[in-house]
Amino acid sequence: SYIEVDKSLERPAEINFLRANYERAKDIIGWTPSVDFRSLIKMMVSADLEDVGFHKADWS
């Protein structure tokens, strides 16, 4: 089995790939991230798990 994609149904401004770069913010306002990417992902997953009823003490 396979999936057919009807390209006529895609939105013209659809963005399939995003890549972040903080260099412009650094240049303009001197901002640099205070959380590294791996820590950010851990924070996001932890928050999502807590939202659905899992608490950090329940998983390792």
Sine and cosine of phi, psi and omega as CSV:
sin_phi,cos_phi,sin_psi,cos_psi,sin_omega,cos_omega
0.00,0.00,0.34,-0.94,-0.02,-1.00
-0.47,-0.88,0.15,-0.99,0.00,-1.00
-0.92,-0.39,0.75,-0.66,0.10,-1.00
-0.99,-0.12,0.69,-0.72,0.02,-1.00
-0.93,-0.37,0.83,-0.56,0.06,-1.00
-1.00,-0.05,0.98,-0.20,-0.06,-1.00
-0.87,0.49,-0.41,0.91,-0.01,-1.00
-0.94,0.35,-0.28,0.96,0.00,-1.00
-1.00,-0.05,-0.12,0.99,0.03,-1.00
-0.96,0.27,0.59,-0.80,0.07,-1.00
-0.97,0.26,0.65,-0.76,-0.07,-1.00
-0.89,0.46,-0.47,0.88,-0.03,-1.00
-0.99,-0.11,0.25,0.97,-0.02,-1.00
-0.89,0.46,0.79,-0.61,0.01,-1.00
-0.94,-0.34,0.89,-0.46,-0.05,-1.00
-1.00,0.00,-0.30,0.95,-0.06,-1.00
-0.61,-0.79,0.80,-0.60,0.06,-1.00
-0.84,-0.54,0.61,-0.79,0.04,-1.00
-0.68,-0.73,0.83,-0.56,-0.06,-1.00
-1.00,0.06,0.54,-0.84,0.07,-1.00
-0.49,-0.87,0.87,-0.50,-0.07,-1.00
-1.00,0.01,0.09,1.00,-0.07,-1.00
-0.85,0.53,-0.63,0.78,-0.02,-1.00
-0.92,0.40,-0.69,0.72,0.04,-1.00
-0.89,0.45,-0.61,0.79,0.03,-1.00
-0.89,0.45,-0.71,0.71,-0.01,-1.00
-0.92,0.40,-0.65,0.76,-0.12,-0.99
-0.99,0.13,-0.73,0.68,-0.09,-1.00
-0.86,-0.51,0.07,1.00,0.05,-1.00
0.97,0.26,0.33,0.95,-0.05,-1.00
-0.99,0.13,0.66,-0.75,0.16,-0.99
-0.73,-0.69,0.51,-0.86,-0.03,-1.00
-0.91,0.41,0.59,-0.80,0.02,-1.00
-0.98,-0.20,-0.11,0.99,0.00,-1.00
-0.80,-0.60,0.77,-0.63,0.03,-1.00
-0.97,0.25,0.29,-0.96,-0.13,-0.99
-0.86,0.52,-0.72,0.69,-0.03,-1.00
-0.87,0.48,-0.67,0.75,0.03,-1.00
-0.92,0.40,-0.62,0.79,0.04,-1.00
-0.87,0.49,-0.71,0.70,0.01,-1.00
-0.88,0.47,-0.68,0.73,0.03,-1.00
-0.87,0.49,-0.68,0.74,0.01,-1.00
-0.89,0.45,-0.68,0.73,-0.04,-1.00
-0.92,0.39,-0.69,0.72,0.01,-1.00
-0.91,0.41,-0.67,0.74,0.02,-1.00
-0.87,0.50,-0.70,0.72,0.01,-1.00
-0.90,0.44,-0.67,0.74,0.02,-1.00
-0.90,0.44,-0.67,0.74,0.01,-1.00
-0.90,0.44,-0.66,0.75,0.04,-1.00
-0.91,0.42,-0.58,0.82,0.04,-1.00
-0.87,0.49,-0.52,0.86,-0.01,-1.00
-0.99,-0.17,0.22,0.97,0.14,-0.99
0.98,-0.21,-0.03,1.00,0.08,-1.00
-1.00,-0.01,0.65,-0.76,0.05,-1.00
-0.89,-0.46,0.49,-0.87,-0.10,-1.00
-0.78,0.62,-0.59,0.81,0.00,-1.00
-0.92,0.40,-0.35,0.94,-0.04,-1.00
-0.99,0.10,-0.25,0.97,-0.03,-1.00
-0.70,-0.71,0.41,-0.91,-0.03,-1.00
-0.82,-0.57,0.00,0.00,0.00,0.00
